[in-house]
């Protein structure tokens, strides 16, 4: 025969439970409530645990796998790593420029000496301000670059004379980032070849001093215009 136990509805739940379990005469003490697992507490928004008190579900969720649902620190860490990788792909801007290499003892034309103007082994004396003023690209591009003029022969002559006296194979082109190896200038008719240092390496150029072109094209910027003029002054200026 099954014994039914009547429990008053007004008894506290803990008392009712105790009486229900002991209705058959067995006294079994109730155990203390078992704490919920930490992961469940965190998922419900509870703080604390080993992550520190009062932290909240989002900040702790990254350790328990809940970050994907709560939008916690896992997402921000991903964004940080992605932006860092993208930044690493960006090229680094060069902030220093090398000084041109002095090749006086290794590479020097026979006409390069204290009387270099008269020793140039080609026809010269026709190039000057009237020449570059007639370059087709000059009016528009010079105005856009803020160029009112280019270096005169007197200015280039002074720089070359000083370089020869100091046994230096290059001059720094006025108002530009280039250094011209003046002894590398080789003329053929109204055209020439020469070398210059751009701050990173030595570059070989070709130029047409009558047409005003550098490597077959008009100069791309004011620096190239100054370089073209300096080379033409060395070759044909007077």
C-alpha positions in Angstrom: 0.0 0.0 0.0 1.4 3.3 -1.1 1.5 5.9 1.6 0.4 9.4 0.5 1.8 12.4 2.2 -0.4 15.5 2.5 1.5 18.7 2.3 -0.1 22.0 3.3 0.1 24.6 0.5 1.3 27.2 2.9 4.5 25.5 4.0 7.8 26.8 2.6 9.1 24.9 -0.3 12.2 23.7 1.6 10.0 22.4 4.4 7.6 20.7 2.0 10.4 19.1 0.2 11.8 17.8 3.5 8.5 16.3 4.5 8.0 14.8 1.1 11.3 13.0 1.2 10.8 11.8 4.7 7.2 10.6 4.3 8.3 7.0 4.4 10.1 7.5 7.7 13.7 8.1 6.3 15.5 11.2 7.5 17.7 12.4 4.6 19.2 15.8 5.2 19.0 18.2 2.3 22.4 19.3 0.7 23.3 22.9 0.0 22.3 24.1 -3.5 25.1 23.3 -6.1 26.4 26.5 -7.7 25.7 26.9 -11.4 28.8 26.3 -13.6 30.8 29.4 -14.3 30.1 29.2 -18.0 26.3 29.2 -17.4 26.6 32.2 -15.1 28.6 34.1 -17.6 26.2 33.2 -20.4 23.3 34.6 -18.3 25.2 37.9 -17.8 26.7 37.2 -14.4 30.1 38.6 -13.6 32.9 37.4 -11.5 34.5 34.1 -11.5 38.2 34.0 -12.2 37.8 36.9 -14.6 37.3 39.4 -11.8 34.2 40.6 -10.0 31.4 42.4 -11.7 32.8 42.0 -15.2 29.6 41.1 -17.1 28.9 38.5 -19.7 30.5 40.2 -22.8 34.0 40.8 -21.4 34.1 37.2 -19.9 32.4 35.5 -22.7 35.6 35.4 -24.8 37.0 32.7 -22.5 34.0 30.4 -22.6 33.2 30.5 -26.3 30.2 32.9 -26.0 32.0 35.9 -27.6 30.5 34.9 -31.0 27.0 35.5 -29.5 27.6 38.4 -27.2 29.9 40.4 -29.5 32.6 40.5 -26.8 36.3 41.0 -26.9 36.9 38.3 -29.5 35.5 40.6 -32.2 37.5 43.6 -31.2 40.6 41.5 -31.1 39.9 40.3 -34.6 39.5 43.8 -35.9 42.7 44.9 -34.3 44.7 42.1 -35.9 43.1 42.7 -39.3 43.8 46.4 -39.3 47.4 45.7 -38.2 47.9 43.3 -41.1 46.5 45.7 -43.6 48.8 48.4 -42.3 51.8 46.2 -42.6 51.1 45.9 -46.3 51.4 49.6 -46.8 54.8 50.7 -48.2 57.0 52.6 -45.8 57.8 56.1 -46.9 61.4 56.9 -47.4 62.5 59.6 -45.0 66.2 59.8 -45.6 68.1 60.4 -48.8 71.6 59.2 -49.6 74.4 61.5 -50.6 75.5 61.1 -54.2 78.6 59.0 -54.6 81.8 60.8 -55.6 83.4 58.9 -58.5 86.1 61.4 -59.3 89.0 58.9 -59.1 87.0 56.2 -61.1 85.0 57.9 -63.7 85.9 61.3 -65.2 85.9 62.5 -68.8 89.0 64.1 -70.3 87.4 67.4 -70.8 86.5 67.7 -67.0 89.2 70.0 -65.6 89.6 73.7 -64.6 89.0 74.7 -68.3 86.0 72.5 -68.9 83.9 75.1 -70.7 86.4 75.4 -73.6 87.4 71.7 -73.5 83.9 70.3 -74.3 84.4 68.2 -77.5 81.2 69.2 -79.3 79.5 72.4 -80.5 78.2 74.5 -77.6 77.1 78.0 -76.8 73.6 78.0 -78.3 71.6 76.9 -75.2 70.2 79.4 -72.7 67.0 81.1 -71.5 65.8 81.7 -75.0 65.8 78.0 -75.5 63.9 76.7 -72.6 61.4 79.6 -72.9 60.4 78.1 -76.3 59.8 74.6 -75.0 56.2 73.8 -75.8 55.3 72.6 -72.4 57.0 75.4 -70.5 54.3 78.1 -70.1 51.6 75.8 -68.7 53.6 73.4 -66.6 56.0 76.0 -65.3 53.0 78.1 -64.0 51.5 75.0 -62.4 54.8 74.2 -60.7 55.4 77.7 -59.6 58.6 78.0 -61.7 59.5 81.5 -62.9 62.9 80.5 -64.3 65.6 77.8 -64.5 69.2 78.0 -63.4 71.4 80.2 -65.6 74.7 79.1 -67.1 76.6 81.3 -64.7 75.0 79.4 -61.8 75.8 76.0 -63.2 79.3 77.1 -64.3 80.0 78.2 -60.7 78.9 74.9 -59.3 80.9 72.9 -61.7 84.1 75.0 -61.2 83.7 74.5 -57.4 83.2 70.7 -57.9 86.3 70.4 -60.1 88.4 72.3 -57.6 87.2 70.0 -54.8 87.6 66.9 -57.0 83.9 66.1 -56.7 82.2 64.4 -59.6 78.7 65.8 -59.1 76.8 69.0 -58.5 73.6 69.4 -56.6 71.1 70.7 -59.1 69.6 74.0 -57.9 66.1 73.7 -56.5 65.8 70.0 -57.1 66.3 66.6 -55.4 68.9 65.5 -58.0 72.6 65.5 -58.1 74.1 65.7 -61.6 77.2 63.8 -62.6 78.4 66.6 -64.9 81.3 64.6 -66.3 78.9 61.9 -67.6 77.3 64.3 -70.1 77.9 63.1 -73.7 76.4 65.2 -76.5 75.4 64.2 -79.9 73.9 67.0 -82.0 71.3 68.6 -79.8 70.7 65.5 -77.7 72.7 64.1 -74.8 73.0 61.3 -72.3 74.0 61.7 -68.7 73.7 60.3 -65.2 72.2 61.7 -62.0 71.6 60.6 -58.5 67.9 60.8 -57.3 68.7 60.2 -53.6 68.3 56.4 -53.8 70.3 55.3 -56.9 72.2 56.4 -60.0 69.9 56.9 -63.0 70.8 57.2 -66.7 68.8 59.8 -68.7 68.5 60.9 -72.3 67.5 64.5 -73.2 66.8 66.6 -76.2 67.8 70.2 -75.2 66.1 71.8 -78.2 62.8 70.0 -77.8 62.9 70.1 -73.9 62.3 66.4 -73.3 63.7 64.0 -70.7 63.7 60.3 -71.7 61.5 61.3 -74.7 58.8 63.0 -72.6 58.3 66.5 -71.1 59.5 66.7 -67.5 56.9 65.3 -65.0 57.7 67.8 -62.2 59.8 70.8 -61.4 62.7 68.7 -60.2 63.0 67.0 -63.6 62.8 70.4 -65.3 65.7 71.7 -63.3 67.7 68.5 -63.9 67.1 68.8 -67.7 68.2 72.4 -67.8 71.3 71.7 -65.7 72.4 69.0 -68.0 71.7 71.1 -71.1 73.7 74.0 -69.5 76.7 71.7 -68.9 76.5 70.4 -72.5 75.6 73.5 -74.5 75.5 76.6 -72.3 77.7 79.6 -72.6 
